[in-house]
Amino acid sequence: MAEGVPIGRVDEPTVRRLWWAALETLQNHILAPMDFEKGVWLASPLPALYEPKLLNRLHGWVWAPEALESLQSPQIGLLPPSRVRSAMQEKHEVEAERYRRLPLQKEDGHDPLLIIITPVIQIALALHGDDGQRNLIVRSDRETLGDLLKMLDLRLKHEVPSQALELRKSLANLGQLHTKDGLEQLFWPLLAERLAGMAPSFTLQTLPEKSQPADQSTDPSGEITLLEALTHEIRTPLATIRTLIRSLLRRTDLADLVVNRLKEIDAECTEQIDRFGLIFNAAELQRNQSDESRLASTDLGRMLVMLEPGWSEQLERRGVTLNINIAPDLPHVLSDPQRLELMLGGLIDRNTRGIQPGGTLLMELRPAGHRLKLQILSKTPSSQEEGPSGIEPNADLGPVLSWNPSTGSMQLSQAATQKLLASLGGKVKRRRDSGLTIFFPISEYKTSDF
C-alpha cells in the first residue's frame, strides 16, 4: 500500500487523530449514503467499523491480539469460546458469520489496517511509517486492492483454510464490482472538512512579538529527556486501554452500571492522556527553545464554545460548576489551535484542583485593546466570592513540574505554564483577587479573508 506514497511528516498522536477522523468520514459520509446490501471488510489489529448499519450488511474478518479474546464476545461478532453449551454455541456461530476473529502474530505489528469491498465501492486505509514520519494511506485502485486480497488469501490458506474458502465465496457473491471513479478525490476533501470541524480553522502567521529570552540550558542531568520518555510511556497504555473500552462500549448486552463505569474510565483516561500530553509539550519546549513562534489565526471564542460541554462534564465529576461568558463578535487571535486546546484543558484542571465540591469556575473572554483577555476566576462554595485561581504556593520539582501540597497533585510549574502560554501567544498576568488573566494578540487576518 505504501509503494509510491511520500514519507509522512507527523507524529503518532497526530496520525491517530487522522485515523479516527478517516474512519468517521468513510463510514458516515461515504458508505452510509450508498445503496448496497452486502460486502466484505478486513481489519487489524482492532475492529475498525463501529456503525451498526454497516456491520449488519458486511461480513468481516479481524486479525486481533490473543489478549482481546477474553474482552470480546460473539455478540459483537467474534468467534465463540471453545467451552460453551451447545445450545448457545449454535447461536454464537450464526452471529460470528459477520465478524470472524483471527490470530494476530507478533511480527505483524499493530499499525491499523481496514479494507472494504462492496459492489459499489472498494477502498483500503492504513497507517504507515516510522516515528515522526507517520502517514495515513488511502488506496482505491484495483491493482493495489487485488494484491492485498491475494496476500490475505495466501495467509488464510496457511493459517485457517476454511476461512480462506469462506472469504473467496463472500467475494464471489458480490458479483461484478463497479469502481467509483475519483473516490480518493472525494475522500480527502471530506476528511479535511471533518478535521476542520475538530478545531477552529487557521492560517499560518508569525507572532510579531518575541517571547522572553529562552533559557539555553542543555539538560545536563537528562531530566527533560526522562520526563519526555515517562509521559510517552504513560500515555501509550492509557490510549490502548481507552481503545479497548470504546470497543466494549459498542456491545449491546452490557448492564447500565457496567456501561456507566466504562464511560467513567474512558473519561479518566482521556483526562490523563491530555494532562500528560501537556507536560510533554512543556518538556519539549524546555528542550527546544526558539526565538519566535509560528502561530495561526484562531477563533478562541468558538474554541471555548466547542470545548465547554466536555469541560462541564469533567468538572461535574468533581462537583464543580463551569460558567463561560464570551463577548459577542470577537476577532480571531494568534495562537496554535491544537496546542492551545490542550493548554486550556490543563488550566481548567489546574485551577479546579483546589475548589471544593459546590464551587464554580468562571471563564470570561473580553476585548482588551489590541488583545483579547481570557480571565479565569473561582468561587468557593463557602463564600461564593470571586477569588484567585490556582495561585497557591507550590514546590518546584524542576523546570517543568511542581508539587501542590494542598491537593497532593503534580502539575506544571508556574514558570513552565507561563513559558508554554507565551509560545502560544499568551501573556499571563496574576493579580491579587483577580485570578488568572491571559492576554492573546489579535490576528491581523481571518480564515474567511482567503
C-alpha positions in Angstrom: 0.0 0.0 0.0 2.8 2.4 0.8 4.5 2.0 -2.6 4.9 5.3 -4.3 3.4 7.2 -1.3 5.5 10.1 0.1 7.1 9.7 3.5 4.9 11.1 6.3 5.7 14.1 8.4 3.5 13.6 11.5 3.9 12.1 14.9 1.9 9.2 16.5 -0.8 11.3 18.2 -1.5 13.3 15.0 -1.7 10.3 12.8 -4.0 8.5 15.2 -6.3 11.6 15.1 -6.2 11.3 11.3 -7.1 7.6 11.5 -10.2 8.2 13.7 -11.3 11.1 11.5 -10.8 8.9 8.4 -12.9 6.1 9.9 -15.8 8.5 10.7 -15.5 10.1 7.2 -15.6 6.7 5.5 -18.5 5.3 7.5 -20.8 8.3 7.9 -20.1 10.3 4.8 -19.2 7.8 2.1 -20.5 4.3 2.9 -23.7 5.2 4.8 -25.4 7.1 1.9 -24.6 4.4 -0.6 -27.0 1.7 -1.7 -25.6 -1.8 -1.2 -26.8 -4.8 0.7 -23.6 -6.9 1.1 -19.9 -6.6 1.2 -16.7 -7.7 2.9 -14.4 -6.0 5.4 -11.0 -7.0 6.8 -9.3 -5.2 9.7 -6.3 -5.3 12.1 -5.5 -5.1 15.0 -8.9 -4.0 16.3 -12.3 -3.8 14.8 -12.4 -0.5 12.8 -16.0 -0.5 11.8 -18.5 0.6 14.5 -21.6 1.7 12.7 -24.3 -0.9 13.3 -26.0 -0.4 9.9 -22.7 -1.2 8.1 -21.9 -4.2 10.4 -25.3 -5.7 9.6 -24.6 -5.5 5.9 -21.0 -6.6 5.8 -19.1 -9.9 6.6 -15.8 -9.2 8.4 -12.5 -10.7 9.4 -10.4 -9.2 12.1 -6.8 -10.1 13.0 -6.6 -9.3 16.7 -4.2 -10.0 19.6 -5.0 -13.1 21.6 -5.4 -10.9 24.7 -8.6 -9.5 23.3 -10.4 -12.8 23.3 -11.3 -12.5 27.0 -12.7 -9.0 26.4 -14.9 -9.6 23.5 -18.0 -11.8 23.0 -19.6 -13.4 19.9 -22.5 -10.9 20.3 -20.3 -8.4 18.6 -19.1 -10.8 16.0 -16.0 -12.7 17.4 -15.6 -16.4 17.2 -17.4 -18.3 20.0 -15.4 -19.5 23.1 -14.4 -23.1 23.0 -16.3 -24.0 26.1 -19.9 -23.0 25.8 -23.1 -25.0 25.9 -24.0 -26.5 22.5 -27.4 -24.7 22.5 -25.6 -21.3 22.9 -22.8 -22.3 20.5 -25.1 -22.6 17.5 -26.4 -19.1 18.2 -22.9 -17.7 18.5 -21.8 -19.3 15.3 -24.6 -17.7 13.4 -23.7 -14.3 14.8 -20.0 -14.9 14.2 -20.6 -15.2 10.5 -20.4 -11.5 10.1 -17.2 -10.9 12.1 -14.5 -13.6 12.3 -11.7 -13.2 14.7 -8.2 -14.4 13.6 -4.9 -14.5 15.5 -2.5 -11.6 15.0 1.1 -12.7 15.0 3.8 -10.8 16.9 5.7 -10.0 13.7 2.5 -8.4 12.2 2.9 -5.2 14.2 0.0 -3.0 15.4 -0.5 -0.4 12.7 -4.2 -0.3 11.8 -5.5 -1.6 8.5 -9.0 -1.6 7.1 -10.1 -3.0 3.7 -13.7 -2.7 2.5 -15.0 -4.4 -0.7 -18.6 -3.8 -1.8 -20.2 -3.9 -5.3 -20.2 -0.1 -5.4 -17.0 0.9 -3.5 -13.6 -0.7 -2.8 -11.1 1.1 -0.5 -8.2 0.4 1.9 -6.9 2.5 4.8 -3.8 2.0 6.8 -1.2 3.9 9.0 2.4 3.6 8.0 5.8 5.0 8.7 8.4 5.3 11.5 8.1 7.6 14.5 7.9 11.2 13.2 7.3 10.0 9.7 3.8 8.6 10.1 1.3 8.7 7.3 -2.4 7.9 6.6 -2.6 5.9 3.4 -5.8 5.6 1.3 -5.9 3.4 -1.8 -8.8 2.5 -4.0 -7.1 1.4 -7.2 -8.0 -2.1 -8.5 -4.3 -3.2 -8.7 -3.4 -2.4 -5.1 -6.6 -3.9 -3.6 -6.2 -7.0 -5.7 -2.7 -7.5 -4.4 -3.9 -7.0 -0.8 -6.6 -9.6 -1.1 -4.2 -12.1 -2.7 -1.8 -11.7 0.2 -4.6 -12.1 2.8 -5.9 -15.1 0.9 -2.5 -16.8 1.0 -2.2 -16.2 4.7 -5.6 -17.6 5.4 -4.8 -20.7 3.3 -1.8 -21.3 5.5 -3.4 -20.5 8.9 -7.2 -21.2 8.6 -8.0 -22.8 5.2 -11.7 -22.9 6.0 -11.7 -19.1 6.4 -9.8 -18.6 3.1 -12.6 -20.6 1.3 -15.3 -18.5 3.1 -13.6 -15.2 2.1 -13.4 -16.3 -1.5 -17.0 -17.3 -1.5 -18.1 -14.0 0.0 -16.1 -12.0 -2.6 -17.6 -14.1 -5.4 -21.2 -13.5 -4.1 -20.6 -9.7 -4.5 -20.9 -10.2 -8.3 -19.4 -7.6 -10.6 -17.6 -4.8 -8.9 -18.1 -1.2 -10.0 -15.2 1.0 -9.0 -16.3 4.5 -8.1 -14.2 6.9 -10.1 -12.4 9.6 -8.2 -13.0 8.0 -4.8 -9.8 9.3 -3.3 -10.5 12.8 -4.7 -13.9 12.6 -2.8 -12.4 11.2 0.4 -9.6 13.7 1.1 -11.8 16.9 0.9 -14.4 15.2 3.2 -11.6 14.2 5.6 -10.3 17.8 5.6 -13.8 19.1 6.4 -14.0 16.6 9.4 -10.6 17.7 10.7 -11.6 21.4 10.3 -14.6 20.7 12.5 -12.5 19.3 15.2 -10.7 22.6 15.8 -11.1 26.2 14.6 -9.7 26.9 11.2 -6.4 28.8 11.0 -3.9 30.3 8.6 -0.1 30.5 9.4 1.3 33.7 10.6 4.4 34.7 12.6 3.8 36.2 16.0 5.0 39.8 15.7 6.2 40.0 19.3 9.0 37.8 20.5 8.7 35.8 23.7 11.1 36.4 26.6 14.7 35.2 26.0 14.9 31.5 26.2 16.9 29.6 28.9 19.6 27.9 26.9 20.2 25.1 29.4 21.1 21.8 27.8 19.5 19.5 30.3 22.9 18.1 31.6 21.2 15.8 34.1 18.9 14.3 31.5 15.8 15.4 33.5 13.9 16.7 30.5 14.7 13.6 28.4 13.5 11.3 31.2 10.3 13.4 31.6 9.6 13.2 27.9 10.1 9.4 28.0 7.9 9.0 31.1 5.0 11.0 29.6 5.1 8.9 26.4 5.2 5.6 28.4 2.2 6.7 30.5 0.1 8.0 27.6 0.6 4.9 25.4 -1.0 2.3 27.7 -3.8 4.8 28.6 -4.6 5.2 24.9 -4.7 1.4 24.5 -7.0 1.0 27.5 -9.3 3.7 26.1 -9.4 2.0 22.7 -10.4 -1.4 24.3 -13.0 0.3 26.4 -14.6 2.0 23.4 -14.6 -1.3 21.7 -16.5 -2.8 24.6 -19.0 0.1 24.7 -20.2 -0.9 21.2 -21.7 -4.0 22.7 -25.5 -4.0 23.3 -25.6 -6.6 26.1 -23.9 -4.7 28.9 -25.7 -3.6 32.0 -26.3 0.1 32.6 -24.0 0.0 35.6 -21.1 -1.5 33.5 -21.7 1.0 30.7 -21.5 3.9 33.2 -18.4 2.6 34.8 -16.7 2.1 31.4 -17.6 5.6 30.4 -16.1 6.9 33.7 -12.9 5.0 32.9 -12.9 6.4 29.4 -13.2 9.9 30.6 -10.5 9.5 33.2 -8.1 8.0 30.6 -8.8 10.9 28.2 -8.2 13.4 31.0 -4.9 11.9 32.0 -3.8 11.5 28.3 -4.4 15.2 27.8 -2.7 16.1 31.1 0.5 14.2 30.3 0.4 15.4 26.7 0.5 19.0 28.1 3.5 18.0 30.3 5.2 16.5 27.3 4.7 19.8 25.3 6.2 21.8 28.2 9.2 19.5 28.4 9.7 19.6 24.6 9.5 23.4 24.8 12.1 23.5 27.6 14.4 21.4 25.4 13.8 23.1 22.0 13.7 26.7 22.7 13.3 29.2 19.8 13.2 32.9 19.4 9.9 33.1 17.6 6.7 31.1 17.4 4.8 30.1 14.3 1.2 30.8 15.2 -2.1 31.0 13.4 -5.3 32.9 13.2 -7.5 31.2 15.8 -11.2 31.7 16.7 -10.8 31.5 20.5 -14.4 32.2 21.2 -15.6 29.3 19.0 -13.0 27.1 20.6 -14.3 27.8 24.1 -17.9 27.0 22.9 -16.8 23.7 21.4 -14.9 22.6 24.4 -17.4 23.8 27.1 -19.6 20.5 27.1 -16.5 18.3 27.7 -15.1 20.6 30.4 -18.5 20.8 32.1 -18.8 17.0 32.2 -15.3 16.8 33.6 -15.9 19.3 36.4 -19.3 17.8 37.2 -17.5 14.7 38.4 -15.7 16.9 40.9 -18.9 18.7 41.9 -17.7 22.0 40.3 -19.9 24.1 38.0 -18.4 25.8 34.9 -19.6 29.2 33.7 -18.2 30.6 30.5 -19.1 34.1 29.4 -17.9 35.2 25.9 -18.4 38.7 24.5 -20.1 38.8 21.0 -18.3 39.4 17.7 -14.8 38.9 18.9 -11.8 38.9 16.5 -9.5 36.0 16.0 -6.3 35.7 18.0 -2.8 34.5 17.1 -2.2 31.1 18.6 -1.8 27.4 17.9 -5.3 25.8 17.9 -4.3 22.2 18.7 -1.8 23.0 21.4 -4.0 25.8 22.8 -6.9 23.4 23.2 -4.7 21.1 25.3 -3.3 24.1 27.3 -6.8 25.4 28.1 -7.8 21.9 29.4 -4.7 22.0 31.6 -5.6 25.3 33.0 -9.1 24.0 33.8 -7.6 21.1 35.6 -5.0 23.1 37.4 -7.4 25.8 38.6 -10.1 23.4 39.9 -7.9 21.1 41.9 -8.3 23.3 45.0 -12.0 24.0 44.6 -14.3 22.1 47.0 -17.5 20.5 45.7 -20.2 23.1 45.2 -17.7 25.7 43.9 -17.8 27.4 40.5 -15.2 28.2 37.9 -15.7 31.3 35.8 -14.1 31.9 32.4 -14.6 35.3 30.7 -13.4 36.3 27.2 -13.4 40.0 26.6 -11.7 42.5 24.2 -8.8 44.5 25.7 -7.4 47.0 23.2 -5.3 45.1 20.6 -5.7 41.9 22.6 -8.4 39.5 23.9 -8.5 39.0 27.6 -9.2 35.5 29.0 -9.9 35.6 32.7 -10.2 32.5 35.0 -11.8 33.1 38.4 -13.0 30.7 41.1 -15.9 30.9 43.5 -15.6 28.8 46.7 -18.8 27.1 47.9 -18.5 28.8 51.4 -18.2 32.4 50.4 -19.2 32.2 46.7 -16.9 35.2 46.2 -14.6 35.6 43.3 -11.1 34.8 44.2 -7.7 33.9 42.8 -7.5 30.8 40.8 -4.6 28.4 41.2 -2.0 30.8 42.8 -1.3 28.7 45.9 2.4 28.2 46.6 3.8 25.0 45.1 7.1 23.2 45.5 9.0 23.2 42.2 10.3 19.7 41.2 12.4 21.1 38.3 12.0 23.4 35.4 8.7 21.8 34.3 6.8 20.3 37.2 5.7 21.5 40.6 4.0 19.8 43.6 0.9 21.2 45.1 0.9 20.2 48.9 -2.7 21.2 49.4 -4.1 18.9 46.8 -1.3 16.3 46.6 -1.2 16.7 42.8 1.6 17.2 40.4 1.2 19.8 37.7 3.1 22.3 35.5 5.2 24.8 37.4 4.3 28.4 37.2 7.4 29.1 35.1 6.6 26.3 32.7 2.9 27.4 32.4 3.9 30.9 31.6 6.5 29.8 29.0 4.1 27.4 27.3 1.4 30.1 27.2 4.0 32.5 25.7 4.8 30.0 23.0 1.0 30.0 22.2 0.9 33.8 22.0 -0.5 34.4 25.5 0.9 36.7 28.2 -0.1 35.8 31.8 -1.0 38.4 34.4 -1.6 37.4 38.0 -3.0 40.0 40.3 -4.3 39.5 43.9 -8.0 38.8 44.0 -8.3 38.8 40.2 -7.4 35.2 39.4 -5.5 34.2 36.3 -5.7 36.5 33.2 -4.2 35.7 29.8 -3.9 38.3 27.0 -3.8 37.0 23.4 -2.7 39.2 20.5 -5.4 39.8 17.9 -4.8 38.3 14.5 -4.4 40.6 11.5 -6.3 38.1 9.3 -9.2 35.7 9.5 -9.5 32.4 7.5 -12.5 33.9 5.7 -10.2 36.6 4.2 -8.5 34.0 2.0 
